Amino acid sequence: MALFGESVLTNYVSKNIFSTEEIAFEHYIEKSITSQKNFLTKKSYDVFLSHRYEDRRLIGALAAMLEEIYGLSVYVDWIKDSNLNRKNVTPNTAEILRTRMKNCKCLFYATSQTSVDSKWMPWELGFMDGFSGHVAICPLTGNQSDAYRGTEYLGLYPYVSYGTAKQTSKDMIWINKTTDDYKSIGAWLGGIKNG
């Protein structure tokens, strides 16, 4: 099993006949916006993708992989909710995000070198942990690795990986407590698609 690193996301982009990460990102955004013309506030998702906006290129590729390869529905605020204004955050912004998180089965916390500066990500993590407890760290590493060791409070949570495991030959999303203690996302959540 492997982590979603920069090289994995870049390889996904190149395998999908996109000449650059930017074109893949724009393709995903356009596809998502088109599918969200009639956005329903009560719509539910499998994954709330908590991330730093500065990582948007990687996040676009990650969301596309989770949806197109693994069949998970993914909520990304600036893609799915174009009415949210990052320059004018209000109490209503927080209420919208709380509502969206309540309509998601889990939260993937996409940690990167830039995410340490985020003010919203720890808030989203804490809210979802208290609401459902289904929170996993999704490391966007710079290298190809198969294990994650979180620092400080991030080390308290399981982490996300993908690939085949010993008991199956199917490529799946895995939620890992350790490299030897893991469950399919379906088993972790209690029976959704992808295992």
NORURRA-V842764 format. One record per pair of residues at least 24 apart in sequence whose ideal C-beta (glycine too) atoms are under 10 Angstrom apart, sorted by the first residue. I is the first residue (numbers start at 1). GAP is how many residues later the second one is. D is the distance in whole Angstrom. If there is no record, write none. Layout:
# NORURRA-V842764
i:gap:d
I:GAP:D
I:GAP:D
This chain:
# NORURRA-V842764
i:gap:d
1:145:6
1:146:9
1:159:10
1:160:4
1:161:7
1:162:4
1:163:7
1:164:6
1:165:10
1:170:10
1:171:9
1:172:10
1:173:5
1:175:7
1:178:8
1:181:7
2:139:10
2:142:6
2:143:7
2:144:5
2:145:10
2:159:6
2:160:6
2:161:5
2:172:10
3:134:10
3:135:8
3:136:5
3:137:8
3:138:5
3:140:9
3:141:8
3:142:5
3:143:7
3:144:8
3:145:6
3:156:8
3:157:8
3:158:6
3:159:8
3:160:10
3:173:10
4:54:8
4:57:9
4:58:6
4:61:7
4:62:9
4:104:9
4:106:8
4:134:6
4:135:7
4:136:6
4:137:8
4:156:7
4:157:8
4:158:7
4:169:10
5:53:9
5:134:8
5:135:7
5:136:4
5:137:6
5:138:6
5:139:6
5:140:7
6:49:10
6:51:10
6:52:7
6:55:9
6:106:9
6:134:7
6:135:7
6:136:5
6:137:8
6:138:9
7:134:9
7:135:8
7:136:7
7:137:6
8:50:10
8:53:9
8:54:9
8:57:8
8:132:9
8:133:9
8:136:7
8:137:10
8:154:8
9:48:8
9:49:5
9:50:9
9:51:9
9:52:4
9:53:6
9:55:9
9:56:7
9:131:8
10:47:10
10:48:9
10:51:8
11:50:10
11:133:10
12:49:6
12:50:9
12:52:7
12:53:5
12:56:9
12:57:8
13:44:9
13:47:9
13:48:6
13:51:9
13:52:9
16:45:9
16:48:8
16:49:9
16:52:8
16:53:10
18:43:9
18:46:10
20:37:10
21:36:5
21:37:8
21:39:8
21:40:7
22:35:7
22:38:9
24:33:9
24:36:7
24:37:6
24:40:7
25:31:7
25:32:5
25:33:9
25:34:9
25:35:4
25:36:7
25:38:10
25:39:8
26:34:8
27:33:9
27:37:8
28:31:9
28:32:5
28:33:7
28:34:10
28:35:7
28:36:4
28:37:10
28:39:8
28:40:9
28:48:9
28:51:8
29:27:9
29:31:6
29:34:10
29:35:10
29:47:9
29:49:9
29:50:6
31:33:8
31:36:9
31:37:9
31:48:10
32:28:9
32:31:8
32:32:9
32:35:9
32:42:9
32:44:8
32:47:5
32:48:7
32:50:10
33:46:7
33:47:9
33:49:7
35:32:10
35:44:10
35:45:9
36:43:8
36:44:6
36:45:8
36:46:8
39:41:7
39:42:7
39:43:8
39:44:9
40:63:10
41:40:9
41:55:8
41:58:7
41:59:8
41:62:8
42:57:9
42:61:7
43:30:8
43:32:8
43:37:8
43:57:9
43:60:7
43:61:10
44:29:8
44:31:9
44:56:10
44:58:9
44:59:5
44:60:7
44:61:7
45:27:8
45:28:5
45:29:6
45:30:4
45:31:10
45:35:8
45:55:8
45:56:10
45:58:7
45:59:5
45:60:7
45:61:9
46:24:9
46:25:9
46:26:4
46:27:5
46:28:7
46:29:9
46:58:7
46:59:5
46:60:7
46:62:10
46:127:9
46:139:8
46:140:10
46:143:8
46:146:6
46:147:7
46:148:8
47:25:5
47:26:7
47:27:5
47:28:7
47:29:9
47:57:6
47:58:7
47:59:6
47:60:7
47:61:5
47:87:10
47:89:9
47:91:9
47:113:9
47:126:9
47:138:9
47:145:10
48:26:8
48:27:5
48:28:9
48:29:9
48:32:10
48:49:9
48:52:6
48:53:5
48:54:9
48:55:8
48:56:4
48:57:9
48:58:7
48:59:5
48:60:7
48:61:9
48:76:7
48:79:10
48:80:7
48:84:10
48:86:10
48:87:9
49:25:5
49:26:7
49:27:5
49:28:8
49:30:9
49:31:10
49:55:9
49:58:8
49:59:5
49:60:9
49:61:6
49:75:10
49:89:8
50:25:10
50:26:10
50:27:9
50:47:10
50:51:9
50:57:6
50:58:7
50:59:5
50:60:6
50:61:9
50:65:9
50:68:8
50:70:8
50:71:5
50:72:9
50:73:9
50:74:4
50:75:6
50:77:10
50:78:8
50:85:9
50:87:10
50:88:9
51:25:7
51:26:9
51:27:10
51:57:9
51:58:8
51:59:4
51:60:9
51:61:8
51:63:9
51:64:7
51:67:8
51:69:9
51:70:7
51:73:9
51:87:9
51:89:8
52:58:8
52:59:9
52:60:7
52:61:9
52:62:5
52:63:5
52:64:9
52:65:7
52:66:5
52:67:10
52:68:8
52:69:7
52:88:10
53:24:9
53:25:7
53:33:7
53:61:9
53:65:8
53:67:9
54:58:8
54:59:10
54:60:5
54:61:9
54:63:8
54:64:9
55:55:7
55:56:9
55:57:5
55:58:9
55:59:6
55:60:7
55:63:10
55:85:6
58:52:8
58:54:7
58:56:10
58:82:5
59:51:6
59:53:9
59:79:10
59:81:8
61:79:10
62:46:8
62:48:7
62:76:7
62:78:7
62:98:10
63:45:10
63:47:10
65:97:8
65:108:10
66:42:8
66:72:9
66:94:9
66:96:9
66:107:7
66:119:10
66:128:9
69:93:8
69:102:8
69:104:9
69:125:10
70:92:7
70:101:8
70:102:7
70:103:5
70:115:8
70:123:8
70:124:5
70:125:9
71:102:9
71:121:10
71:122:5
71:123:6
72:33:9
72:34:9
72:36:9
72:101:7
72:113:7
72:120:8
72:121:7
72:122:6
73:31:9
73:32:9
73:119:10
73:120:9
74:30:9
74:34:8
75:25:6
75:26:8
75:28:8
75:29:6
75:32:9
76:34:10
77:43:9
77:47:9
86:34:10
89:30:9
89:31:9
93:27:9
94:26:9
94:29:8
94:30:10
94:33:9
97:26:8
97:27:7
97:30:8
98:25:10
98:26:9
98:29:6
98:30:9
98:33:8
100:24:10
101:26:6
101:27:5
101:30:6
101:31:8
102:25:9
102:26:9
102:29:6
102:30:8
104:24:8
104:27:10
104:28:8
104:30:9
105:27:8
105:29:6
105:80:9
105:83:10
105:84:5
105:85:9
105:87:6
106:26:7
106:27:9
106:28:4
106:29:7
106:30:7
106:54:9
106:69:8
106:79:8
106:82:8
106:83:6
106:86:9
107:24:9
107:25:8
107:26:10
107:27:7
107:28:5
107:29:7
107:30:10
107:31:9
107:50:10
108:26:10
108:27:8
108:28:6
108:29:8
108:30:4
108:51:10
108:52:6
108:65:9
108:67:10
108:77:10
109:26:7
109:27:7
109:28:5
109:29:6
109:30:9
109:41:9
109:45:7
109:48:7
109:50:9
109:51:9
110:27:8
110:28:5
110:29:8
110:30:6
110:50:9
111:26:6
111:27:7
111:28:5
111:29:7
111:30:9
111:37:9
111:39:8
111:40:9
111:43:6
111:48:9
112:26:10
112:27:8
112:28:4
112:29:8
112:30:9
113:27:8
113:28:10
113:29:8
114:26:9
115:24:10
115:25:8
115:39:10
116:35:10
116:38:10
122:31:8
122:32:10
125:28:8
125:29:8
125:32:8
126:27:9
129:24:10
129:27:9
129:28:8
132:57:9
133:24:10
134:24:10
134:41:9
134:51:10
134:54:7
134:55:6
134:56:9
135:40:10
136:24:5
136:25:10
136:37:9
136:38:10
136:39:5
136:40:8
136:49:8
136:52:8
137:38:10
137:39:9
138:24:10
138:35:10
146:30:9
146:33:7
147:29:8
147:31:8
147:32:5
148:28:8
148:30:10
148:31:9
149:29:10
158:24:8
158:25:9
158:30:8
160:25:8
160:28:10
162:32:10
165:30:10
168:27:8
170:24:9
170:25:7
